[in-house]
Amino acid sequence: MFNTPLIAAPMAGGTTTAELALAAQGAGAFAFAAGGYKTAEQLAAHIAPLRATGVDFGVNLFVPRTSPPAVAQSAALAAYRTELLAAAGRYGAEVPTMALAEDDPRVQDFWAEKIALLLSDPVAVVSFTFGLAPAHVVAQLHKVGTRVVASVTSAVEAVAAAATGVDALVVQHTNAGGHTAAFLPEPAPLAAAGRAATSAATLPELITEVRRSVGLPLVGAGGVSRPEDATAALNAGAEAVAIGTALIRTDESGARPLHKDALADPAYTRTAMTRAFTGKPARALVNDFVRDHTETAPQAYPEVHFLTAPLRAAASAAHDPRALNLWAGTGWKSAGSGPAAAVVDGFLRGL
Ligand SMILES: Cc1cc2nc3c(=O)[nH]c(=O)nc-3n(C[C@H](O)[C@H](O)[C@H](O)COP(=O)(O)O)c2cc1C
């Protein structure tokens, strides 16, 4: 489906630039544009240079939530806002009062407008994360010749995704950098034991687990930091593997220099899953903000994202990585700098 075993994963929030996608594509990877957080107009501008190549590429979108956070979450949100005031004060940043209506375009992430854009001006592949696109949207995309990919993190999610009619799955292991694609709550006994909805310790194990449940083509993602990780995922039955963290430090990546530098800084010794920055679990390098707020941050995405955004911007302006969301997969130490084409080439040669 992708005509190559290597995919440049979508990384919203500025990391995936058109230049990064083009460089990865030019070196033989299948490139995904990152549609998350963008308006339809911004998405159109982001993908225009990719359209110009005439080579197939994908567009990734966030699926908005279908129900608002529970009332208890709102109380938790207010408490979290109060907790953040001290950290914000250090940077002279505001902590906005959050009350987002469900129809706020920021809650919907400009979903309707972006789907309309992709239906009127189709691309080869559209992938979704944070949830499942409704079956009628999948059917509409099929009608205009687009293949549709859903992101899943367990066999249970894979079965649910397959039922919507998608053509392939991104199977994301918890080792992945950035937000988890998980959209189904973990079964209570597993959550209580601090375990995920899958027992797969590694990406190849997760691929094997998902392959037993669905017959769709699979893309393995999460912790693929060296060619041997990619080979192991392909041997487990993935059609391709996606790399994200491995591309963050490249020349064409739009990640903040502070983020790129942190990934190469031996002072950071581990990553953790945290809701502290956005209200949705995401894997990041452990810095002060992660240490101070992981226990208390409520499950309220995207409210927490907007709550912490000015604080993160101010920390960035102050060249201070201690309050930044330094997204990183567990393989971050292998992420190299230099041209993205060299990273892609290194993977392709090593397969
Ligand atoms: C900075 C960053 C931003 C990301 N943004 C997105 C996104 O917008 N959409 C998405 O589906 N996945 C996103 N991801 C997850 C990647 O698509 C991919 O699943 C992950 O990077 C693979 O694991 P790895 O980072 O260990 O290579 C992001 C990951 C990172 C590191």
The ligand as an ORCA input file, in Angstrom:
! r2SCAN-3c Opt
* xyz 0 1
  C       6.825     15.295     18.306
  C       5.821     14.247     17.925
  C       4.596     14.622     17.393
  C       3.654     13.656     17.003
  N       2.478     14.044     16.425
  C       1.631     13.103     15.922
  C       0.489     13.475     15.156
  O       0.253     14.648     14.897
  N      -0.327     12.493     14.690
  C      -0.054     11.157     14.910
  O      -0.809     10.311     14.429
  N       1.022     10.780     15.621
  C       1.874     11.715     16.109
  N       3.006     11.325     16.773
  C       3.304      9.884     16.880
  C       4.036      9.442     15.618
  O       3.193      9.544     14.504
  C       4.543      8.004     15.732
  O       3.508      7.122     16.064
  C       5.649      7.891     16.769
  O       6.537      8.976     16.669
  C       6.418      6.600     16.562
  O       7.246      6.340     17.656
  P       8.749      6.909     17.772
  O       8.602      8.339     18.133
  O       9.356      6.087     18.846
  O       9.408      6.738     16.425
  C       3.951     12.277     17.183
  C       5.175     11.909     17.730
  C       6.111     12.863     18.092
  C       7.440     12.410     18.624
*
